[in-house]
Amino acid sequence: MATYLQLPMASSVPCTSTSSSPLKRRSFSVLCAANSNSSTKIPMPPLNPKDPFLNKLASVAANNPEALFTRPQNSDMPPFLDIYDSPKLMATPAQVERSVSYNEHRPRRPPPDLPSLLLHGRIVYIGMPLVPAVTELVVAELMYLQWMDPKEPIYLYINSTGTTRDDGETVGMETEGFAIYDAMMQLKNEIHTVAVGAAIGQACLLLAAGSKGKRFMMPHAKAMIQQPRVPSSGLMPASDVFIRAKEVIINRDTLVKLLAKHTENSEETVANVMRRPFYMDATRAREFGVIDKILWRGQEQIMADVSAPEQWDKNAGIKVADAI
C-alpha cells in the first residue's frame, strides 16, 4: 500500500506574477495552488527493502521533494538516476549471456585448432601439396619453434605429393619445396622427419633432409623421386616456353645435387633413377639413403633379418637368366 507524506510548502512564495507568457502564468498558478494548501498529499513510491532504487527514491522524496519536480530538461540520463552519486545501469543482455555459465565443464574460451595443438608438441605436419599457403605456414611454424627453444628437436611429419598432385598435374612451383628446405637448413634444432602415407618429389627431399639418424618412415609409406614438370604453358609464345623449360632443368639439377648430398649417393646415380618415377617402399628407401629407420614397432629387426630376393633365389638353386 502506498504511503503518503505531508509536504509543507514555503508560504513566502508570492502568488502574483507580472509575466506576459500564458504558459508561465499557468505553471506559476499551479505552483501557487499547491503552496496555498499546505496539506497537499504527494504519493510515495512503495517501499521494498530488497529494492535499493525505490528505497533511495523514497528517501529523497521525504527529505528533498523539490528534487523530484525540478528535473533537468533534455537530459540524456534516464529518469531519477541522477539522484545517485555514481549511477550504474543494468548489464546488457549480451553481458548477462556471457556471464552465465550453463555448463561448468564447458571451456572458458574456444579450444585451439589442431595445428596449434600439434605445434604445442613441437610437431609440424605437412599433409597437402606444397602450395604457397602450405609453405607459408610450415616456414612460420619452424621459425616459431626455434624461437621458443633452439635446443629441443622439431618433429616434421610428411604426407605430401610435393609440388604436383597424385595424377602428375603441377600445383606449385619448385621453389615452394626449396623454401621449406632452406628454412630447415637454417634452424639450429634437430629435425626428426617422419614419412606417413607418401613423400613424393620435393616432399621426398624434405624427408631426406632431416637430421642424420633421425629420418624415419612408416612401414607402409611410399617415397618417390621424379623430375620436375613444366607448368602448363597455355598460349605462351615459344620463347617463353623455352625459358620455362630451362628453369625446370635448373631446378632438376638442383634437386639431383641435394638428393645426392643427403642420400650419400652420386649425382649420376640419382639422375639415372630420376629419369622415370622412382618409387621406394620403406625398406628400399632405407637402402637408398632417404631414411635411417623404419618405424614399425617391434618389427624393424625382423625386416632387417629378412634375406634379399637374390639370396632366396640362390638358396633355392634358381639361376638368374642374365647370368646364364
RAMO-V159105 format. One record per residue. RES is the residue in three letters. PSI is psi in radians with two decimals (NA if undefined). D_FIRST is the distance of its C-alpha to the first C-alpha in whole Angstrom. Layout:
RES,PSI,D_FIRST
RES,PSI,D_FIRST
This chain:
MET,2.39,0
ALA,2.48,4
THR,2.75,6
TYR,2.67,10
LEU,2.25,13
GLN,2.10,16
LEU,1.71,19
PRO,2.27,23
MET,2.72,25
ALA,2.23,29
SER,-0.08,31
SER,-0.04,34
VAL,2.18,33
PRO,2.58,36
CYS,0.27,35
THR,2.64,38
SER,2.48,39
THR,0.14,43
SER,2.48,42
SER,-0.14,43
SER,2.22,41
PRO,-0.66,38
LEU,-0.72,36
LYS,-0.73,36
ARG,-0.67,36
ARG,-0.75,33
SER,-0.70,31
PHE,-0.63,32
SER,-0.63,31
VAL,-0.74,28
LEU,-0.69,27
CYS,-0.67,29
ALA,-0.64,27
ALA,-0.63,24
ASN,-0.53,26
SER,-0.45,28
ASN,1.76,24
SER,-0.16,23
SER,0.41,20
THR,2.32,19
LYS,2.14,15
ILE,2.21,14
PRO,2.37,11
MET,2.53,10
PRO,2.65,9
PRO,2.42,7
LEU,2.24,9
ASN,1.91,11
PRO,-0.32,14
LYS,-0.05,16
ASP,1.74,16
PRO,-0.48,18
PHE,-0.81,18
LEU,-0.64,14
ASN,-0.77,15
LYS,-0.68,18
LEU,-0.73,16
ALA,-0.65,14
SER,-0.70,17
VAL,-0.68,19
ALA,-0.57,17
ALA,-0.67,17
ASN,-0.64,20
ASN,1.31,22
PRO,-0.42,20
GLU,-0.47,23
ALA,-0.38,23
LEU,-0.31,21
PHE,-0.52,23
THR,1.31,26
ARG,2.48,26
PRO,2.50,30
GLN,2.50,31
ASN,0.76,33
SER,2.45,31
ASP,-0.21,32
MET,2.35,29
PRO,2.75,26
PRO,2.35,23
PHE,0.09,22
LEU,-0.35,24
ASP,-0.07,26
ILE,-0.21,24
TYR,2.65,25
ASP,-0.74,29
SER,1.44,30
PRO,2.55,28
LYS,2.26,28
LEU,2.88,28
MET,2.76,27
ALA,2.59,30
THR,2.77,32
PRO,-0.61,32
ALA,-0.69,36
GLN,-0.69,35
VAL,-0.71,33
GLU,-0.73,36
ARG,-0.47,38
SER,-0.34,36
VAL,2.26,36
SER,1.94,39
TYR,-0.29,39
ASN,2.01,42
GLU,-0.32,43
HIS,-0.05,47
ARG,2.38,47
PRO,2.59,48
ARG,-0.41,46
ARG,2.79,49
PRO,2.46,51
PRO,2.64,54
PRO,2.82,58
ASP,2.94,60
LEU,-0.77,63
PRO,-0.59,66
SER,-0.67,63
LEU,-0.74,63
LEU,-0.68,67
LEU,-0.58,68
HIS,-0.51,66
GLY,0.24,69
ARG,0.65,71
ILE,2.25,72
VAL,2.17,73
TYR,2.18,73
ILE,1.83,75
GLY,0.33,75
MET,2.88,76
PRO,2.74,79
LEU,1.50,79
VAL,2.91,77
PRO,-0.67,76
ALA,-0.68,73
VAL,-0.75,74
THR,-0.76,76
GLU,-0.79,73
LEU,-0.78,71
VAL,-0.79,74
VAL,-0.72,75
ALA,-0.71,72
GLU,-0.70,71
LEU,-0.78,75
MET,-0.68,74
TYR,-0.74,71
LEU,-0.62,72
GLN,-0.68,75
TRP,-0.63,72
MET,-0.79,70
ASP,1.88,73
PRO,0.00,77
LYS,-0.45,78
GLU,2.54,76
PRO,2.78,78
ILE,2.35,77
TYR,2.02,77
LEU,1.90,78
TYR,2.33,77
ILE,2.18,79
ASN,1.41,79
SER,2.61,80
THR,0.25,83
GLY,-2.48,83
THR,0.17,84
THR,2.85,84
ARG,3.08,83
ASP,-0.37,84
ASP,0.07,86
GLY,-0.10,88
GLU,2.36,86
THR,2.28,85
VAL,-0.19,82
GLY,2.82,82
MET,2.71,85
GLU,-0.40,87
THR,-0.34,85
GLU,-0.79,82
GLY,-0.69,84
PHE,-0.55,86
ALA,-0.80,82
ILE,-0.69,81
TYR,-0.81,84
ASP,-0.66,85
ALA,-0.68,81
MET,-0.66,82
MET,-0.41,85
GLN,-0.26,83
LEU,2.60,81
LYS,-0.29,82
ASN,2.72,80
GLU,2.46,82
ILE,2.01,81
HIS,2.05,81
THR,2.43,82
VAL,2.19,81
ALA,2.15,82
VAL,2.13,80
GLY,-1.53,81
ALA,2.56,83
ALA,1.71,85
ILE,2.41,87
GLY,-2.12,88
GLN,-0.54,86
ALA,-0.58,84
CYS,-0.63,87
LEU,-0.75,88
LEU,-0.64,85
LEU,-0.76,85
ALA,-0.31,89
ALA,0.07,87
GLY,3.00,85
SER,2.47,87
LYS,2.29,90
GLY,-0.10,89
LYS,0.52,86
ARG,2.12,86
PHE,2.86,85
MET,2.40,85
MET,2.66,84
PRO,-0.50,86
HIS,0.28,86
ALA,2.85,85
LYS,2.47,87
ALA,2.57,89
MET,2.35,91
ILE,2.50,92
GLN,2.91,93
GLN,2.57,95
PRO,2.68,92
ARG,2.60,92
VAL,2.23,92
PRO,2.84,89
SER,2.21,89
SER,-0.42,91
GLY,-2.18,90
LEU,0.52,92
MET,2.61,93
PRO,2.80,96
ALA,-0.62,99
SER,-0.67,99
ASP,-0.66,95
VAL,-0.67,96
PHE,-0.69,99
ILE,-0.73,97
ARG,-0.67,94
ALA,-0.70,97
LYS,-0.68,98
GLU,-0.66,95
VAL,-0.67,94
ILE,-0.69,98
ILE,-0.75,96
ASN,-0.63,93
ARG,-0.79,95
ASP,-0.67,98
THR,-0.74,95
LEU,-0.68,93
VAL,-0.77,97
LYS,-0.74,97
LEU,-0.72,94
LEU,-0.69,94
ALA,-0.64,98
LYS,-0.77,96
HIS,-0.41,94
THR,-0.11,96
GLU,0.61,99
ASN,2.86,101
SER,2.74,103
GLU,-0.59,102
GLU,-0.71,105
THR,-0.79,103
VAL,-0.72,100
ALA,-0.63,101
ASN,-0.75,103
VAL,-0.33,100
MET,-0.05,98
ARG,-0.62,100
ARG,2.81,99
PRO,2.21,95
PHE,1.77,96
TYR,2.51,93
MET,2.28,93
ASP,-3.03,91
ALA,-0.74,90
THR,-0.76,94
ARG,-0.61,95
ALA,-0.64,93
ARG,-0.68,94
GLU,-0.60,97
PHE,-0.26,97
GLY,0.18,95
VAL,-0.64,92
ILE,3.01,90
ASP,-0.60,91
LYS,2.73,89
ILE,2.19,88
LEU,1.35,84
TRP,1.88,85
ARG,1.94,84
GLY,-0.01,87
GLN,-0.08,89
GLU,-0.71,90
GLN,-0.62,93
ILE,-0.76,94
MET,-0.58,94
ALA,-0.52,96
ASP,-0.18,99
VAL,2.33,99
SER,2.70,103
ALA,2.76,103
PRO,-0.63,104
GLU,-0.64,108
GLN,-0.65,108
TRP,-0.74,107
ASP,-0.70,110
LYS,-0.73,112
ASN,-0.52,112
ALA,-0.05,112
GLY,0.33,115
ILE,2.26,114
LYS,2.49,116
VAL,2.41,114
ALA,-0.64,116
ASP,-0.37,116
ALA,-0.16,118
ILE,NA,121
